[in-house]
Amino acid sequence: MREGGRVRFLAPELLAGTERFRTSTATDIFSLSMTFFSVWALTHPFVELSNEHKVQKHIRKGQRPKRPTTRIGLPTEMEDELWRLIVDMWAHDPSSRPLTDDMQRRLEDIFGSLLEQHGKAMFHVASTSS
């Protein structure tokens, strides 16, 4: 793979300066955690840092953004579970990050009841409008 990506979303192992820039499922999961964080916080990770060099140093040291104070309209328990997933996804050690199957299961556990309710409502609307 060629080098690329926004520093604020890159996994620490990609910022380590090793001879070869290699993405993996684990680096993608790290980037996805930063995307989840951005959606929740309504800003990019490390917004308080003035430049990309400082961001790189923070990520390489294992520092991560603080939990946003913004509520995202979910019950507290769901937000807590989502935050735990995000924290697991940005683990410093790539082998400690959840695998995609585990992430899918956890996301279904977190959002399953909402999706089920939404799906039923969508089905009800669709069946009554035909």
C-alpha positions in Angstrom: 0.0 0.0 0.0 1.1 3.5 -0.6 1.2 6.0 2.2 -1.9 8.1 2.7 -4.8 9.0 5.0 -5.5 11.8 7.4 -3.2 11.7 10.4 -6.0 12.1 12.9 -7.5 8.9 11.7 -4.4 6.7 11.3 -3.5 3.9 13.6 -0.3 4.3 15.7 1.4 1.5 13.8 1.0 3.5 10.6 2.6 6.5 12.2 5.6 4.6 13.6 7.8 5.4 10.6 8.6 1.8 9.8 10.0 1.1 6.4 6.7 0.0 4.9 3.3 1.6 5.2 0.9 -1.4 5.5 -2.8 -1.1 6.2 -4.7 -4.0 7.7 -8.1 -4.8 9.2 -6.8 -3.6 12.5 -5.7 -0.2 11.1 -9.1 0.1 9.4 -10.8 -0.6 12.7 -8.7 2.1 14.4 -9.7 4.6 11.7 -13.4 3.6 12.0 -13.2 4.3 15.8 -12.0 7.8 15.0 -14.8 8.2 12.5 -17.3 7.1 15.2 -15.8 9.6 17.6 -16.1 12.4 15.0 -19.7 11.6 14.3 -20.4 11.6 18.1 -18.3 14.7 18.9 -19.3 16.6 15.7 -15.7 17.5 15.2 -12.5 15.7 14.2 -10.3 13.9 16.7 -7.8 16.0 18.7 -9.5 19.3 17.6 -7.6 21.0 20.5 -4.2 20.2 18.9 -2.9 22.9 16.5 -1.0 20.7 14.0 -0.7 17.2 12.7 2.8 16.7 14.2 1.3 17.1 17.7 -1.5 14.7 16.8 1.0 12.1 15.6 2.9 12.3 18.9 -0.3 11.9 20.9 -1.5 8.9 18.9 2.0 7.2 19.1 2.1 7.7 22.9 -1.3 6.0 23.2 -3.3 9.1 24.0 -6.8 9.3 22.6 -9.6 11.9 22.6 -11.7 12.3 25.7 -15.3 11.1 25.7 -17.5 13.8 24.1 -19.9 15.5 26.5 -22.4 15.8 23.7 -25.3 13.4 24.1 -26.3 11.6 20.9 -29.9 10.9 21.8 -29.5 7.3 22.9 -30.3 5.9 26.3 -27.3 6.3 28.6 -26.6 2.6 28.7 -26.4 2.5 24.9 -24.0 5.5 24.8 -21.8 3.8 27.4 -21.7 0.6 25.4 -20.9 2.5 22.2 -18.1 4.4 24.0 -16.6 1.1 25.3 -16.6 -0.2 21.8 -14.9 2.9 20.4 -12.2 2.6 23.2 -11.6 -1.0 22.3 -11.4 -0.2 18.6 -8.6 2.4 19.1 -6.5 0.1 21.4 -2.8 0.9 20.9 -2.0 -2.8 20.3 -3.5 -3.8 17.0 -4.0 -7.4 18.3 -6.2 -6.0 21.1 -8.7 -4.4 18.7 -11.9 -6.3 18.1 -12.3 -8.3 15.0 -14.9 -7.4 12.5 -17.3 -10.2 13.6 -17.0 -9.1 17.2 -17.6 -5.5 16.2 -20.7 -6.5 14.2 -22.1 -8.5 17.1 -21.4 -5.6 19.6 -23.0 -3.0 17.3 -26.1 -5.3 16.9 -26.2 -5.7 20.6 -26.0 -1.9 21.1 -28.4 -0.8 18.3 -30.5 -4.0 17.7 -33.5 -2.9 19.6 -33.5 0.5 17.8 -33.1 -1.1 14.4 -35.8 -3.6 15.2 -38.2 -0.8 16.2 -37.2 1.3 13.1 -37.6 -1.7 10.8 -41.0 -2.5 12.2 -42.1 1.1 11.8 -40.7 1.2 8.2 -42.5 -2.1 7.4 -45.7 -0.8 8.9 -45.5 2.4 6.8 -44.6 0.5 3.7 -47.4 -2.0 4.1 -50.1 0.6 4.8 -49.1 2.8 1.9 -49.5 0.1 -0.8 
